Amino acid sequence: MIEPQLINHCKGHRDTITNVAFHPTTNKIASSSLDSSVHLWNLDGSVRCYKFSGHGDAVNCVNWSPSGDLMATASSDRTVRIWRPTVLGSSSQFYTHTSAVRYVDFSPSGSKLVTASNDKQIKLWSVANKKFISSFTGHTNWVRCARFSPNGKVIASCSDDRTFKLFDVKSGDVIESFSDSKGHAYQHCAWHPDGTLIAVGTTNNRVRIYDIRNRNLIQMYDVHAAAVNQIDFHPSGNFMLSVSDDGTTKILDLLEGRPIFTVKGHAKQVSAVQFSKDGKIFATGGKDNELMIWKWDIEAKVDNASDSLTNISGIQPLEEVDDTPQLDNSIIVEKTGRNFRDFDRVDFETA
């Protein structure tokens, strides 16, 4: 099994990194932070970083449109901004909720946005004119995350009311509501690439995977020692990343149903994670304010895998503002090229 390798170590944020998002077509990654900024890192060549400022409070989420020409950010200042992230770019701002906006996600077509907020609401918006379309109600506490399914027909959401729900985008109805029998909250959710499975991370340290066709729990991983903050499926659908307040990143083999690597690099809790679009690298962000880029090319193993997860499990198949990004010369990027076991403060374990 190929071991992960730390290839870039990026410093620049002044507070916790809340989300990371790889550009869909270029070698760039965006990171949002409680320091009210978004950084856009170019991982080619000199690894330049541009800082996008404009929000008046913490930026809780950043995500790209499917084409990569737009970037959306959600903030505790109750607004969402849609950016055209060029050197001379600008953003459109619009108020979306009556409380902090926790998450923003583009629809697969790129024409709509879904937002989740501390006001207990999930809302659907038109990207072209920033107009409100509809609300999805049912949660009774802060909504941490809301994400479109790969086909754009369903929205999954996680809430501090200790439930995660599936909503029909067209009707607005709740399709299903899941709750933890012991009353633990759901922190984050991720759709399997084929849209038939959804994974959630919980405050009781677990990762749960559900089949949404028969609405059954099919896998559960109790591999962390503290709350699971974010999760992400590998593009193949056969592996998963999970990051936790215990300071670790776990790589899960979903075909074998077990963790295969534990990566320790951040000095504090790990708060954000995402695979690149080709699955050959992944990024982690932490409460130590640092972004780490890891290489983990498992293409050979994926090509040889003859079974899917579902088969293994026995399941059948705004207002315009001038926000020109500034090149931040205070950013420090260390291109190590070394195996992360040789890097300062980084540890590695096999499961």
N, C-alpha and C positions, 0 to 999 in steps of 0.2 A: 504494500500500500504506500502510495506517494505521500510524503509528509508535507504539511503546509510550510511555506517559507515567507518570512517578512521581507517585503521588497521596498516599501516606502513607509516612513514614519513622519507624520505631518503635524506641526505645531502652529497655532495661530489663534484659535478660539480662546476666549477668556472665561468661558464657563462650559457647562456640560453640553456635549453634542447630543442632540435629540433625535436626529434622523440622518441617514445617508442615502444618496440616490445616484446610481450610475447613469450617465447619459446613454440613450438607447443605441446611438450610432457612432459616437466618438469616444476617445480615451479621456473622458472627463468625469469627475464626480462632484456632486454638490453635497454640502453638509450644513445643517441648520443647528442653531445653538440657543441656549438660554441667554447668551450675551446679546441677543436682538439682531444678530447678523446671519447672513448666509455666505459661505465661502464656496467658490467654484475653483476646483483644483484641476489643472491640466497635467495629466500624468505622463505626457510625452516630454522629451528633451529636458528643459531646465525645471520642470514641474512648477510653473508659475501658478500663483493663486490670486484671484480677484475677489474682493469683498463687496457684497451687496448690502447696503444699509437703507433703511426706510421704515421698518417697523418700529413702533414705540415701546415694544415689550418683547418678551421671549418669543423666539421663533420655534414652534413646536414640531413642525413638519415641513419637508420639502419634497416635491415629486415632479417628474418630467412628463410632458405630453408624449404620446406614443411616437410622434415624429421627431421629438427633441427640439422643436423650435420654440417651445414655451416651457417655463418653469413656474410652478405654483407653490406659494408658501402660506402657512397658517400660523397665526400668532395669538398670544395672550392679549394683544391690544384689540381683539374682537374682529380683526380684518383678515381678509385673504388678499394677497397680491399675485398678479400674473405678470411674469417678467419675460422680456425678450433678452436673454442673457448674452449680449454682445458687449464688446468694450464700450460702445456708445449706447448701450441699451437703456431702457426705462421700464417702469412698471405701472400697471393700473391697479388701483386699490379700491376695494369695496367692502362695506360692512356686511357681515354675513350672520352674526349671532349677537346675543345680548350678554355673552360671557366669553371666556377664552376659547379660541378655536384650537382643537387638539390635533386634527388630522384633515388632510385634503388629498383627493385622489382623482385623476383623470379617468374618464370612461375609455374603453378600448378604441373608440372612434376619435377620441380627443375633443369631442364637441360639448361634453358636459363635465362638471365637477361635482363631487360629493364632499360635504364638509361635516365634521363631527365636533361637538362642543360641550363645554361644561354646563351649558343651559339645558342639557338633556335631549337636545334636538339633533337630528340628522337632516341636512337639506341638500337639495339638488339644484344646480345652477347651469345656465347656458354660458359657455366660455366666450362666445362671440360678442355678446352684449352685457355680460355679467348680470343677467336677469334671473330672479328667483323662479324656479319651476314648481317645486313641491317639497313637502316635509314628510319625514318618516318618524312616526311617534310610537312610543311604547316603553322606552327606557325611563327609569325613575331616578337616575343619578348620572354623573358625568359620563359622557361617551368618549372613550379613549381613542377609538379607531373605527373607521368606516372605509370599506374597499369594494370596488367593483369586481364581479366575477370576470373571468376571461372572455365570456361572451357578452358581457355588459347587461345581462338581464336580471341579475341578483346583486344586492348589496349586503355584505356581512359587516356586523358591528359588534364591538366589545365595550362593556360598560362597568363602572364601579357598582352598579346595582346587582352584580354577580351573575349576569347573564350575557350571552352573546346571541344575536338574532340574525335571521336571514329575511330580507325584505324583497318583495317583488317590485322592480323598478317601475314597471308600467302602472300597476294598480296602487302601489304604496302599502299593500297589505303585508303583515308579518306572515311569512311562510312557516317558520319554525323558531322556537325560542329554547335555548339550551341553558341549563344552570348546573352549577357544581353542587353535589349533594351535601358537601360540607360547608357551603357558603363562601367559597373563595372567589375573588374577582378575576375577570379576564382582562389582560393587559394589551394584547396585540393579536392580530389574526393575519393569516396568509393563505391565499388560494393555491392549490396544486395547479400546475400548468394546464392540465386537461379539464379543470373546472369541476371535477366530480368530488374532490376532497377539499377539506378546509382544516387548517391547523390553528390552534390557539395556545398562547402562553399565559400562565396563570400566576397569581400571587402565592400559591402554595408550591411553587418551584417546579411545576410540571408542564410538559408539552402534550397536548391532546390532539389527535387527528380523527376527524369525523368524515364518514361517507354521507354526503348530503342527499343521495338518492333514496337511501333507506333510513337516513338520519340516525345512524348507529355510530357509537364510538368504536373505532377499529384498532387504534394503537394509542398507547400512553407511555411517556418517558418520564421517569422520576430520577433525573440525572443531575439536577442542580441543588445547591444548598441554600438558595435564596430565590426571590421572585424572578420569573422569566420576563425580561423587558421587551424583547423583539425576537422574531423568528423569520426565516426565509427559506423557501424551497429552492433547490438547485434546478436549473432549467430542464434537466432530464426528468425531474420528479422523483428521483431515487434517493436523494440525500437532502438533509436539512441542516441549517445553522440555527442555533439558539444562543442568546446572550443573557446574562443574568447579573443581579446585584451581588452574586458571589465572586465576581471578578473574572469569570471564565467565559470562553466561547466553546460550545460543544458542536461537533460534527456528527450527525446521526446518519447511519445507514438504514434506510427505511425498508430495503429489501430483506436485510438480515434482522431488522428490528432491534438494533443495539447502537450505542454510541461507539465511535471508532477513534476519535481524537478529542483531547481537551487542550485548548490553546490558552495560555496565560501570558498576557502582554501588558495589559493596562494596570496602572497603579491603583485604580479604584474600580467601582462598578462599571460594567459594560452596558451601555444604554442603547446602542443602535447597531444594526448589521444588515448587509445586503450582498448577494452575489452579483457579479457583472452579468451582462446579457448572454455572454458565451459560457459562463460558468467557470472560467479558468482562474479568476481572481475573486476575492471578496474583501469587503471593507468592514471595519469595526470602529465605532466611536464610543468614547467613554466619559465618565464623570471626572476624569483627569484632564478633560478638555482636548484630548489628542485623537487624531485620526490615524488608523493603521491600515495599510494595504497588504494583503496576503496573497501569495500565489499558491493555488492548489489545483493542478490540472489532473483531473481523474478521467479524462476522455477515454483512455484505454479500458478502464473498468466499466464505464457506461456503455461503450460499444459492445462489450462482451455480455452485458446483462440481457438475458432473454426474457425475463419476467418483469411485469410491471408491479407497482405496489398493490394495485387492486387485485391482481391475480394472486399474489403472495398472501393477501389477507382473506382470500376466499370470497371476495365481493365481485359481482359481475359488473362485467363492465357497464365699473370703478372711476375712480377719479384719476386723471392723468397727472403724474408728478415726474420731476426730473430726478432720477436715481441712478446716475452714471456710476457704474462700479469702479472702484479704485483698486489699483494694483497695490497690494499690502506688502511692503518691503520688510515688515516685521515677521512675516511667515518664515518658519524654519522647516525645511523638508530634508529628511535624511534618506538618501537612496542607498540602502545598505547592501542589497544584493547578497546578503549572507543568510545562511540558515538561521531561523529565529532562535535556535537553541544557543547560538553564539552572541545573541544581541542582549544588551544590558536590560535587565529586569524582565526578560521574557523566558518563560518556561514552557515545557511541552510534555504531554503525557499521552501514552496510548491507553485506550480503555481496557 
